[in-house]
Amino acid sequence: MVTPPAPAPARLLVCSVNWLGDAIMAMPALQALHEKWPKTEVSILTKPGLAPLWALHEVPNQVFTMPKGTFGLLGLAKPIKNMDFEVSYILPHSFRSALPPFLAKIPQRIGFPGHFPRDFMLTEVRPPAGGAGRIHQVFEYLDLFFPGENRQNYPQPRLTVPETTLTSMRDKLSSLPKPWIAILPGAARGPAKQWPAENYAKTAALLVAQTGGSVITLGTASERAVCQQVAASAAPNGLNLAGSTTLPELAAVLALANVVLCNDSGGMHLAAALGTPLVAIFGITNPQQTGPIGQKIRILQQSDQKTRDIPRKSQAAAAALRSISPAEALQATLDLLASA
């Protein structure tokens, strides 16, 4: 006797992962779930910094944020319970992420294996299946949403930047000669994922000289100095926007850019999701596991050593990054510009 498929839930809650790149890598699985259950209302629970990202995504009906502190989480349980969610998917492995659905007594609480007492708070633990050709992180989320299906394909992440934001940032860049080349020389993970700033500066100067275009540097406020170093090398066609954009404004600049040059970072994943041609510089991180998802992507990597998790400071990673020359980055970026 064939078991009938489970009915689609009316409402479900997804507890988001906490990093920009991880959230984007989770989007294809969430889109596939929405295709399966198009009438299901999907809510996202996320850290405040990622709420603007999820607001750009097509699936969530609403986005609300995790409060700080344990008392805030306790206070969150009641409003979540009042929303009558039937299912909750907990994407992070942390105790904190599993606590609100548990306290709200959502009937189905599904997540990856973690540590006690986190697994105790779940009604179902689903380990990733893995397998040949399925080592990318996106397949972990597919296995969480579709256990036993061993899916081989997935949709590309889909983000929509508001037209008003695109217009505002287009006006801000309008005095700069095209092509617009966006450079993100920072990485939240730290030195183990950062190509040397002087290499970015050399490449930026060569790109402006050979294309007649402009360099726009992007990053967080803490990356303002390195971004200024790179933008200054492209003077007078350099503009440093690090620390001065909201996340939707960052997305708008990346969407408007003709090409992006960057480290393995959250900004890399954002640019790829927006469909902008992209050159990504990798040290010893394995792009087969956590690389950008998209079509117009060029990965620069010299190291044979590849791993998913590396410390913030790694001599091996630093050496691998230094082995990539400005000439290689220049040619890869010019090739993408030409093909575009």
C-alpha positions, 0 to 999 in steps of 0.5 A: 500500500502506497503511503499518501503524501503528507498534506501541505501545512498552512503555515510554517516557520524557518529559523534562518542561518546566521551568516549572509552567505549561508542564508543565500545557500539555503534559498534554493531549498526554500524556493523548492519547498515553496514550489511544492507547497505554493499556498503555504505561508512561510515565515522567517525568523532571523537575526536583525542584520539578515532581515533586509536580505530575506525581505528581498527574497520571493518566498517569505510572507513575513520576516521577524527577528530574533531578540537579544538575550534569553529573556527576549527569546522567552518573550518571543515564544508566545507570539510564535505560538499564537501564529499557529505554525504547524511545522518549523525547520531549524537551519542552524545547529545551535541551541538558541535557534531551536529554543523559540519553536520548542517553547512555542510548542510547534508540533513538528520541529525539524533540524540537523543533528546537534548537541544535547539538549538541542536535539531533545527540542526537535521532533525529528532530526534529519542528517544530510544524505550527501553522496556523489555530486552532492557535497555543496552546502545547498544539498544539506538544506534540500535533504532537510526539506526533502528527506530521502529524495536525494535531489540532484538539481535546485533552482538558483537563488532569486532576489529582487532589489526594489526599483526605488533602491536601484534608481537611488544607487544608479543616480549615486554612481551616475558620474562614474565612467562605465563599466562599473567594477565592484570590488569587495576586498574584505571577508567576515571570516578574516585574513584566511579568506582575504586576498592581499589589499595591495593586490586588489589595489594593483588590479583596480588600477590596471582595470581602470587603465585598461577599460576606462571604467570605474571601481566601486569598493564595498564592505562593512564599516570595519573594512572602510580603510582597506576599501579606501586603499583600493578605491584610491588606487583607481583615482579619479575613477574610484568610489569607496562606499564601505560602511555607507550602504544598507544591505538593499543598497549594497545589493543594488550596487552589485546588481548594477555593476558590470562585474564583481571581483571579491574574496570568498565572502557573503558579498560574493554569494550576494553578487552571484544570487543577483546574477552579476558576472563574478570573479571570486578569489579562494585560498584553501576553502573548497568552492565545491562545498561552499562556492557561489551559486550562479552562471557567470562565475570564475573561481581563482584558486591555486591550492590543492588543499581544500577544506570547508572549515578553516580558522580565521588565521591560517598560514596555509590559506594566506600562502594560497591567497598570495599565490594568485597574482594581480595579472590573473585577477585582471585577466579573469575580470576582463574576460568576464567583461568581454563575455558580458 
